[in-house]
Amino acid sequence: MASIRLSRRKIAAYIADELIAGRNATRQLAAYLVETKRTREVILVVRDIESALAERGVLVADVAASRDLTPEAKQTIADFLRQTTGAQDVHMRPHVDSDLLGGVRIDTPGQRLDQTVRHRLNQLTASKI
Amino acid sequence: MDYLTQFAASETGADSDILSTLGIHWELLVLQIVAFLILVWALGKFVYPWLMKQVDERQAKLEESVRAVEEAEKKAESAQEEIAALLKEARREAKDIVTTAKDEAVAMIASSEMKAKTRADKIVKDAHEQIEKDVIAARKTLRNDTIELVALATEKVVGKAVSADIDNKIITTAVKEQA
């Protein structure tokens, strides 16, 4: 693996399969990227892995809010994601961004749901003539 | 002539007939008749023709003058008629010119009034359009300023006034609405 240059899609599919199988292939991936001098692609590779996981029913979502989410809000968001994407397993990466002012922004591979106050204000400001 | 006088005086005393009584001497009479005839002949030969010629010429000149005067009178009459005709024509033309000038003046005034009205209407229309544009621009500016103020106020208020519970409720409601 170290000497062969694989496409990001193949790498992502391999790592996703490994993760679903319960094997942590993170170190293996890091070693491969360093070996092939493709460390600059790490973010793109991570996104591809998330997409591959989503295709396999495991959804990784970035959830941003201005405050820490309550368990009830987290559960509501997880149910929403299961319902809309058909994923069996949902993993959320919550983070706090006070600049959002309120509401929530959910990023999934290839999709974004922005229900933040900041987004609404931006839309309002953008509607200026 | 002196000889005839002396002859008559020498014979006055000698003859005392009727002619002498009347003071007529036949010799003298004959002589006077001859002299008269000679005079008549001379006049008829030399003076009358020249005189008649002069008279004829004078008469011809007079007749010519009369004809010239008549012709001049005729020409004057003709000229007067022409002048009258010209004056009449000139008056008619002047009247036509005045009439035409009046018509043109009326037309120009009407045209000027029409132009002025059209221009005034255009100015009013342009003013209305400009006012409408200004109103629209003012509304846009007001709308944009309002949006900016609302956004700024919302940002200031929401950041401080919304509690965590309210925020979580908002999140839950928004997600459920999307579902």
Boltz contact constraints between the chains, C-beta under 6 A:
constraints:
  - contact:
      token1: [A, 67]
      token2: [B, 164]
      max_distance: 6.0
  - contact:
      token1: [A, 67]
      token2: [B, 167]
      max_distance: 6.0
  - contact:
      token1: [A, 70]
      token2: [B, 168]
      max_distance: 6.0
  - contact:
      token1: [A, 73]
      token2: [B, 168]
      max_distance: 6.0
  - contact:
      token1: [A, 73]
      token2: [B, 171]
      max_distance: 6.0
  - contact:
      token1: [A, 73]
      token2: [B, 172]
      max_distance: 6.0
  - contact:
      token1: [A, 76]
      token2: [B, 172]
      max_distance: 6.0
  - contact:
      token1: [A, 76]
      token2: [B, 175]
      max_distance: 6.0
  - contact:
      token1: [A, 77]
      token2: [B, 175]
      max_distance: 6.0
  - contact:
      token1: [A, 80]
      token2: [B, 175]
      max_distance: 6.0
  - contact:
      token1: [A, 80]
      token2: [B, 179]
      max_distance: 6.0
  - contact:
      token1: [A, 83]
      token2: [B, 179]
      max_distance: 6.0
  - contact:
      token1: [A, 101]
      token2: [B, 158]
      max_distance: 6.0
  - contact:
      token1: [A, 101]
      token2: [B, 159]
      max_distance: 6.0
  - contact:
      token1: [A, 102]
      token2: [B, 158]
      max_distance: 6.0
  - contact:
      token1: [A, 102]
      token2: [B, 162]
      max_distance: 6.0
  - contact:
      token1: [A, 102]
      token2: [B, 167]
      max_distance: 6.0
  - contact:
      token1: [A, 102]
      token2: [B, 170]
      max_distance: 6.0
  - contact:
      token1: [A, 103]
      token2: [B, 170]
      max_distance: 6.0
  - contact:
      token1: [A, 104]
      token2: [B, 171]
      max_distance: 6.0
  - contact:
      token1: [A, 115]
      token2: [B, 174]
      max_distance: 6.0
  - contact:
      token1: [A, 117]
      token2: [B, 158]
      max_distance: 6.0
  - contact:
      token1: [A, 121]
      token2: [B, 151]
      max_distance: 6.0
  - contact:
      token1: [A, 124]
      token2: [B, 147]
      max_distance: 6.0
  - contact:
      token1: [A, 124]
      token2: [B, 151]
      max_distance: 6.0
  - contact:
      token1: [A, 125]
      token2: [B, 151]
      max_distance: 6.0
  - contact:
      token1: [A, 128]
      token2: [B, 144]
      max_distance: 6.0
  - contact:
      token1: [A, 128]
      token2: [B, 147]
      max_distance: 6.0
  - contact:
      token1: [A, 129]
      token2: [B, 140]
      max_distance: 6.0
